[in-house]
Structures are given as C-alpha cells and as structure tokens.
C-alpha cells in the first residue's frame, strides 16, 4: 500500500470561484473534480489543496476534515490501520 498524494483541505461556498483562485495563486490547474452526492459535497484538487464545497450544513460537517490522502489501495490502507471493510 502506498500513499500517492496528500492535500490540505480548503472550504468554500463556490467551487468554481475557489478553483479559479487557487489555480491563480499556485500556478497549477485543477486536476481532479468529483462529487459526493450523499454528503452534498463537491470537491476539486489544485495541488496541494483539496477544495470542498457544498451546502452550509454539509460544509459544517466536513470541516472536521484535516487532510486528504490518495492511496493505491483503500482496502490495504484500512488493513494496515487495523480496520476491515465490513
């Protein structure tokens, strides 16, 4: 299992505006965008940031996020932490 990337979370009311801002200050383009519909969140990465956008209520819950990791295998990562998938 390898951690392939890490990100600093940033919370924003508008994903598009925040992506444009962080692209400008980092000089890097957004390379990933995705949604978590069940949590009412939209996310994008502009390295080294992960921008989290959504409803006010969804963002309040998401603000407990301290960092984001991408890994080669979630199952192996959980096993390494002593967790299981059930």
Buried (B, 14 or more C-beta within 10 A) or exposed (E): BEEEBEBEBBBBEEBBEBBEBBBEEEEBEBEEEEEEEEBBBBBBBBBEBBBBBBEEEBBEEBEEEEEBEBBEEEEEBBEEEEEEEE
